[in-house]
Each structure stands twice: as C-alpha cells, then as structure tokens.
Amino acid sequence: MFDREELRELASYRDDKNLICSFYYPLEKGEPAEEGSLIRLKNLINEAQAAKEEWTGAQVKSVSEDLARIERLATEEMVMGSGGLAIFACSAVDLWKLYHLPDKAGPLLAVDHATRMRPMIELLNRYKRYCTVLVGKGRARIFLLNPADVEERSDIFGAVPGRHDQGGWAQARYQRHHNDRVMHHLKDTADQTFALQQQEEFRRLFVAGTDELVSEFVEYLHPYLKERLAGTFPMEMVSSPKEVQGQTLDVARQLREAYDRESIEKLRGEVHTGNLGAAGLEDTLHALQKRQVLMLLVSADFRAPGQRCTGCGSLCVVEPCPFCASTTEPSEDIVEDAVSQAFLQNCEIRFVQGDNKEKLAELGSIGALLRFAG
C-alpha cells in the first residue's frame, strides 16, 4: 500500500510556483456503478477546470495535462478495479504518484500548491497491521491481518500428551510431564511470534484462547511484545481466519473507541485548567504553529475554511497572519492542512468517529493535547 515515510514525503511537498492535483476516487465494479462513476468523474474534472482563469499560462498547461491523464487512467480503473484510487500529479515538475487503496476514498479532486493528504493519513491509521495469536495446549496459530486482509502465518503443533486417567503417583508424574510440555509449547509459540515481529513489523498484538492459557502465554512474551499487547479474547482453535480477523477488528474498534473517549475527557480537563490542552480551530492551529501538539483529535467529518500565511506558512482563521502580519491566502479546508502539519510534526492523530464525535463537538470538533504549555 504505502508507508509513513512515503506519506511524509508527499505531505511535505509544496510548490509556490506550480499547481498540484490531488485526486481520490472510490472504485466500484459493475456497469451501473461504473456509469455513475463516470458522471462523477466528469463533474470533478469540470469543477477543477472552472478555476483556470485564476492560473498562469504555465499552470493551465500543466494542470490540463494532469487532468487529462487522471481522467484517462481513472476511467480504465473503473472497469477492473475495486477499493480506491489516489493520484498526485504535477507535470511541470514530473510528479506522478499513483496508489491503489484498500478502501474507498473520495471522490475528491483538489488543485493547489500543496498535496491533500488527509484521506491517505486516515487510511494509514485505519489499516494498521495486527498480529493475533490463537493459543491452545497442543496447538497455536499466528495471524497477520488488517481490515482488508488476513493471513495465517504459522500453525504450530506442540508435543503435548493427552490427558491421563490413571490415579496416584503415576498420574501426578504424568500431569507434571503434561504441564511441562504445555509450557515448552507456549514458550516456543512466544519465540516464533517475536521472530515474526522482527521480520514483519506489526503495530499491535492480540492473544486469543481460554483465559488460563492466554494468561500463561502472555507471561512468556518478549518484553517488546508485551508493550504491544493490545487485548485478549476467547476463541475456539477451529475458528476460520475470517472469524479471527472479524473478532480481532471488533476488539480493536472497542479499544479505539475507549481510548478516544478517554483522550477527549483528558482534553476537556486540560482545557478547563488552562494547562496542556487546546480546543477549537483557532487555538489548535495556534498550538500547531508553536509545535506544542502531542495528540491531535479531529472529528472524522470536520472541515472548515481558513487562511494560510504566504510569509511564515502558518495556518490561521483570520487575516493578516497573527504570527508575522504577512498577507494570507484562502484555504478551502484548513482542517486538512492542520492534519498534514500534525503528521509532519509526528503528532499522534485521532480521527474521532461514532458517539465520541458528539463529545468532541462540545469542544469545537477539533482539539489537541499539548507537549508543553505555551
């Protein structure tokens, strides 16, 4: 798909002379969907071209070439593609980046001096790779997954003997042997999980199985993996990969919602005490300019116009620039710009959804927990 470094490079791209086309489009197979997609695509192209009277001759030439290429390629992709499409183009400087996305994005076509990165950053957040280990006494299965895909990477069988019904001393000795083999099996599974993490990085670890085995297995995990352990849940060893994927994503969603809820309440408290919190668009943009932001919280559908300073590059909601008094240029969506700036500053970004959006709306639909008071 794409990684954080690729997005950082794109998010930092700005050209005050030339115009960049940022294009996002959902792909849907099927003739009726394709027909509707063609109409939406034509409308996007026409809307983008409507602003060409404000462009220089060189900008008109570059953008026209880019839009023609985008339209041609997007039309071809509609026939065979699914998920989403993202293109960043500026023929004046030989920029052409195309991404096939695992999920729908857009439709959006922006022509600006900077790239529009919010949909890509949202996808990067949403499509984190998880590892789920399903543990049993004599078997373990290791899965790598995200919302679009699940892959079973290991099916481990331990040399664990079955139960022994004989009583007395023999039974006690046999039980010790049985427990010892279970321990070695769980340790081996933990080692293989750590080896997989070193080969293919995953962000969070989940462990599934019976409560007793899950607790014992967690004790054998490498400290690095314990730090990434996000949650545990019961599951049958015979579960299908799709069932493991579905349960993992459901638990991850619940944890994400709880984390966002706690973060919003923490933000509310910090704003009220006047210390390490900023709420509302103006205060949040001010904190970003001062590089104070530790975590940016924004409602997933929140957008607002604003201003970009032509001098210091700051983002603001008033003109002239409150930081250097230079002139500003309008931004159709200053929240988009804020997300990109937060991404470049390595802030944690939370796109708040569901019931938590109402809680964040009480604080202006956008806010930030701060690294330091300003």
N, C-alpha and C positions, 0 to 999 in steps of 0.2 A: 504494500500500500504506500506508505510514506513514513518517515520517522521525524523526530523532533528537530534534528539538525536541518533537514530539508526545509521544514516549515520556518525555522528561524531565518534561514537564508532568504526565503520568499517574503517573509513578514518585514524584513529589514530593507527590502527593495523599494527605493523611491527615486523618481526621476522628475526633477522640476521642469525639464525641457520637453520630454516626451510623455505620451499617454499610454497607460497600461490597461488592457482589457482583462477583467477577472470574470470568468464565466462558470456558473454552476448550473447543472441541469439534471433532473431526475429522468432515468431511462425506464421505460415500461414496454415490455414486449406485447405484441398483439395489435392487430390492424386498427381497431377503434382508438386505442390509447395512442398509437403512432400518429394517427390523423390529428388528434387533439394536440399532441406534442409539436407537430409541425406548425400549427397555427400559433401556439405559444412562442415557439422559437422565432417565427417571423415577427411577431409583435415585439419581442425583446430587441431584435436587431433594429427594427424601425424606431423604437424608443431611444435606443443608444445613438442612432444617426441623427436624431432630431436636434441634438446639441452641437452639430458640426459647425454651425455658423459662429460659434464662440472659439473654434480651434484655428490654429495657424494652418497654412497650406501643407507643411510637412506633417503636422499631426493628422490632418484629414487623410493624407495618403497612407500613412502608417496604420491608422485605425481602420480604414476601409479595407486594406489588405487583411488585417487581422480578423475583422468581422466576416469577410467572405470565407476565409479559411475555417473559422469556427463554425459557421453555418454548414459548410460542406461536410466537415467531419462529424458534427453532431447529428446531421441527417443520416449519415451512414451508420452511426452507432445506434440510432433508434431501432433499426431493423433487427439487430442481433444482440444488443447489449441489455443489461439489467443493472440495478443499483443506481449509481450516479456518475456524473462526468464533471471534471474540473479542468479548466484550461486557463493559463496565464500567458498573455501574449503581448508582445510589442515588437513588431517587425523592424522598427527603426534601430533597435539595438540587438536584433536577433534573439529576442527572448521568446521561447515557446516551451511551456511546461504543460504536459497532459497527464492527468491522473484518472484512472478508473477507480471509483469509490465503492466501498462495500455496501453503502446505503444511499438512499436518495438525498439529494441536496439541491436547494434552489426551488424554482428557477430564479436565477439572478444573473444579470449582465451589467457590470459597472465599468465605466471608462473614467480613469482617474490617474493622478500622478503616483499613486501607491497601490499596492495589491490589496485585495479584500480577502482577509484570511479567517474571519470568524467561523464560517462553516467547516473549514479544514481543522481548526483548533477544536471545535466541538466534536468532530469525528475522532480526533486523536484521543480526546478524553473518554469518549464512549467506547472506543474499540481497544481498550487496554487488554493485554493478554493475561489470562489467568491460568493457573495450574490447579487441578483438582486431583487429589489422591484418594482413591476408594480403597480402604483397608479392610482385610479380613484376617482370620487366624492363619490361614494357609495360602492366601492369595491376595494380591494387591494390583490395582490398575491405576495408571497415571495418564491424565488427560491434559492437553493444552487446548485452550479454547478462547473465543471471543464471541460477540453476538452473531457473527456471520459464519463461524466455522468451529468444528470440534474435531480433534484428532487424538486417538488413543495411541500414546507413545510407548507404553510398556504394559505387559501383562505378566506379573511376577508370581511364580509359584514357589512357596517355601516347603522344605521337607519337614512338615509338621505332622506327626502321627495323629490318628483319630482318637476318640475317647476310649477309655479302658474301664470296663465294668467290674473287674476283679477287686476285691476288698483287701484291707490290711496293708501290710508293709509294701507289698508289690504295687498296690495302687498308688500309694504315696510317692514311691520312687518313680513310677511311670508318670505321675502328674508333674513332678519336678522336671522330668525329661521333656514332657509336652510343653510346659511353660518356658523352658529354656529355648526350645526350637521356635516358639512363637516370638520370643524376644529377639532371636537372631534374624528371623524373617522381617520383623518390623524395623530393626536396625539396618538391614540390607535395603529395604524399601526407602528408608530415610536417606541413605547414602546415594541411592540411584536418583532420588528426587533432587538432591543437591547437585549431583553431576549434571542433570538435565538443566538446572537453573544456570549453571556455569556455561553450558553450551548454547542455550537459547533463553535469553533473559525473559522473565515474566514478572509482572508487577505485584501480583497478589497470589497467595496460596490459600486454598480451601482443602479441608480434610473431611471425608465422609465415611460413615460406617456406624457401628454400635458405639455408644458413649464410652464404654470401658476401653475398647480398642483404640478409639480416637484419642483419648486422654493419654494412653500409654505411648502411642505412636508419636504424639507431639513432643513428649519428653526426649525422644531420640533425634529430633530435628536439629540440624546445624543452627547455631545462634542467628546466622544471617537469614535463614528461612523462618525462624521464629519471629523475627521482626516483620516479616511479610505475611505472616499468618493473619488472614482477614476474618475467617469464620469457620465453623464446623456445622455439620448437619447429618441426620440419619439417612442412610440409603442402603438398598439391597445390592449385594455384589453382582447380581444378574442384570442390573439396570443397563439400559442401552446407552450409547454415547449421547444421543439426543436428550435422553432423560437426565443424564448427568449435566449436560450443558444447560438445560432449562432450569434445573434446581439451583445450579451454581449462580446463574444470572439473576434468579429471583432473590436469592440470599444477598447477592451483591447489590441489587437495587434497594433492598430494605436497609442495608448498611449505609448506602449512599444517602438515602433519604434521612436517616437518623443523623448522619454526620452533618448534612446541610442544615437540618433543624437546629442542632447544637451550635453550629457556626453562626447562624442568624441570631440566636439568642445571645451568644457571646458578643456579636457585633452590637446588638441593642444595648447591652450593658456597657460596652466600651464607649459608645456614642453618648450615653447618658452621663457617664462620669467625665467625659471630655478628654480621655486619655488616648487609647490606641484604637480608635475607630473613626471611620468617615462614612457618612450616609448621604445619599442623594448624588445626583450627577455632578454638580459643581464642586462639592467637597472631595468627591472621589477623584475627579480629574486633577484637582489641586494636589492631592496626595501622590498621584502617579507622577506628576511633574517633579515632585521633590523626592521621588524614588523611595517613598515610605511604605509602599504596599507590600504586605506579606501574602495576603489572600484577597482576590477579587471575587465578589459574589454578584452575579447579574442574573436577572430573570431571563429564561431561555428565549422569550419572545420580545424582550425590551429593546426598543430602538428609539433614537431621538436625534434631531438635528443639532448642530453645534458649529464651532469655529476652530480652524487650525491656524496657528500663527505662522506667518511667512518668514519671520525672523528667527525665533528660537525653536520653532517646531512644536510648541506646547499645544495642548488640547484645552479648549475652554468653551464656555457657553455665552460669553459676552465679547464685544469688541470695543476698543482695541485690546490687544493682548494684556492681561492683568500682570504678566511677569516682566515683559520688556517694552510694552507700549507700542509694539510694531503693529502694522496692519494684519488683518486675518483674512482667510478665505473660507467660504462656507463648506461645511461637510454635511452631506445628506444624513449620515448616521455616525455621529461622534462616538456612540457606544461601540461600534465596530472598530473604530480607531483605538479606543481605550483597551479593548480586548487584545488587539495586536501589540500595543505598547506594553501591556502587562505581561504578555507572552515573552516579549523580548527582554523584559526585566526579570525573567524567571520566577514570576509570581505564581502561586497556586491559583488556578481559575476554576470557579464553580459555576456551572450553568444550572441554575435552580429551576426545578420543574415541580409539577403536581401541587399539592396543598401548600408546600413551602413557598410558592410564588406569592401567595396572599400575605404571608408573614413578611416577606422581603418587600412587598409593595408598600407596607406601612413605613418602610424606611427609604422609599423612593425608588424601589426596584433595582437599585444598584448600591453597592457599598464596599468597604474594604476594611479588613483587619490590618493594622499597621505594624511595621517592624520597630518603629520608634516614634515618639511624639514629636510634633513639629511646632 
